[in-house]
Structures are given as C-alpha cells and as structure tokens.
Amino acid sequence: MSSVLGLALALLSPAAHASSATPARSTQSVFFIAKSENRNQVHYGIRVDEDCRPLGPKPVHGYWRMLEKGETEMAPLLGIEAPAYGLVDAQQVEHTPEGWRVRVQLQAFSERTIEIDVLRENGRCVTRAWTTVGGVTSQLDHVYVRLAWPFGIERILLIGVDPDGRTVQEVIRH
C-alpha cells in the first residue's frame, strides 16, 4: 500500500503561502490521513515552545488517533507503518518574518515537501500546512484513502482550503 499511497501523494508539492484567510490548526494536529478501513487516523503534530518556536531538529511527528477506542485515545506509529505514514528524518526549520516554517516529507512520497507555517495568532501557537490540491495552492486539511477490497487503494482524496477560504479537493484514482 505504501508505494501506491506514495505515488498518489506525490502530487502534493511545496506551496506559496497565503494570508490568514485560511483556518489555522493547532500544533497537535496540523493535518491528518484517514482511511475507509476504520475511523482511526494518523495525525501530524509539531512540538513548539511557549514562543511558538519548533523544538529540536525534528519537531514534526506522526501519531495515531485511535478513534475506534475513544475520542482521546492515541498511539505511536509502529516501525512497520513508517513506509506509509512515517516522516523522512530530515526536517528543515527556519525563522520567517511571521514566525517559523518547517519543511517535512512523508516517507511515502519523499520527493515532495509539505511546508508547515507556525505562528502566534490571538495569543496561541497555530499552524497551516501548505501544498497544491487540484492545481491550487492550498492549506492541506487531510487526505482520505478509500481502500479497495481485499487489498490496494481505490482512490485518494486530497482536501484543503484555498487562500480565499474555499474548500478544494482532488481525486486521485489508482
């Protein structure tokens, strides 16, 4: 599954960054991957200090939200899950005039970068993950993977918000 997911997600690319017209996300969940198999999701969060500065050389991390067990249940990603959901070790952290930017890559599509902006809004640290969805520079909200029975992927749906605040989607069929 990881190579198919990687191929489909390879359509994501680094994006130019828009204004605060797009909704901010918390540092605990910058974006996530959901799949049709069950309600569990892989979320990507970023560790920051009280000044919203990313902590350490690898501040972005993935983890499971185990929604099948309960709304607050979480679990770490297992090593066997890294090809589909894990992050490439290298993360670039840089200071920007607005705050911070962290560039990450998922192992499933390491040739592409997701740029995560971290800044302070209304007294709290917030994030926006940028990529291209349907040819439009967008804030990535989540990726939905529709699995095929018994194995494989039927389609992948990328869901984001464009700079004007409109929902954008891209269907990738495999």
Secondary structure as the mmCIF struct_conf table of DSSP 4:
data_model
#
loop_
_struct_conf.conf_type_id
_struct_conf.id
_struct_conf.beg_label_comp_id
_struct_conf.beg_label_asym_id
_struct_conf.beg_label_seq_id
_struct_conf.end_label_comp_id
_struct_conf.end_label_asym_id
_struct_conf.end_label_seq_id
HELX_RH_AL_P HELX_RH_AL_P1 SER A 2 LEU A 9
TURN_TY1_P TURN_TY1_P1 ALA A 10 LEU A 11
TURN_TY1_P TURN_TY1_P2 SER A 20 ALA A 21
BEND BEND1 THR A 22 THR A 22
HELX_LH_PP_P HELX_LH_PP_P1 PRO A 23 ALA A 24
STRN STRN1 ARG A 25 ARG A 25
BEND BEND2 THR A 27 GLN A 28
BEND BEND3 VAL A 30 VAL A 30
STRN STRN2 PHE A 31 LYS A 35
TURN_TY1_P TURN_TY1_P3 SER A 36 GLU A 37
STRN STRN3 ASN A 38 ILE A 46
STRN STRN4 VAL A 48 VAL A 48
TURN_TY1_P TURN_TY1_P4 GLU A 50 ASP A 51
BEND BEND4 CYS A 52 CYS A 52
HELX_LH_PP_P HELX_LH_PP_P2 ARG A 53 ARG A 53
STRN STRN5 PRO A 54 PRO A 54
HELX_LH_PP_P HELX_LH_PP_P3 LEU A 55 LEU A 55
BEND BEND5 GLY A 56 PRO A 57
STRN STRN6 VAL A 60 ARG A 65
TURN_TY1_P TURN_TY1_P5 LEU A 67 LYS A 69
TURN_TY1_P TURN_TY1_P6 GLU A 71 THR A 72
STRN STRN7 MET A 74 PRO A 76
HELX_LH_PP_P HELX_LH_PP_P4 LEU A 77 LEU A 78
HELX_RH_3T_P HELX_RH_3T_P1 GLY A 79 GLU A 81
HELX_RH_AL_P HELX_RH_AL_P2 ALA A 82 TYR A 85
HELX_LH_PP_P HELX_LH_PP_P5 GLY A 86 GLY A 86
STRN STRN8 LEU A 87 LEU A 87
HELX_LH_PP_P HELX_LH_PP_P6 VAL A 88 VAL A 88
BEND BEND6 ASP A 89 ASP A 89
STRN STRN9 GLN A 92 HIS A 95
BEND BEND7 PRO A 97 GLY A 99
STRN STRN10 TRP A 100 VAL A 104
STRN STRN11 LEU A 106 LEU A 106
HELX_RH_3T_P HELX_RH_3T_P2 GLN A 107 PHE A 109
TURN_TY1_P TURN_TY1_P7 SER A 110 GLU A 111
BEND BEND8 ARG A 112 ARG A 112
STRN STRN12 ILE A 114 GLU A 121
TURN_TY1_P TURN_TY1_P8 ASN A 122 GLY A 123
STRN STRN13 ARG A 124 VAL A 133
TURN_TY1_P TURN_TY1_P9 GLY A 134 GLY A 135
STRN STRN14 VAL A 136 LEU A 147
HELX_LH_PP_P HELX_LH_PP_P7 ALA A 148 ALA A 148
BEND BEND9 TRP A 149 GLY A 152
STRN STRN15 ILE A 153 VAL A 161
TURN_TY1_P TURN_TY1_P10 PRO A 163 ASP A 164
BEND BEND10 GLY A 165 GLY A 165
STRN STRN16 THR A 167 ARG A 173
#
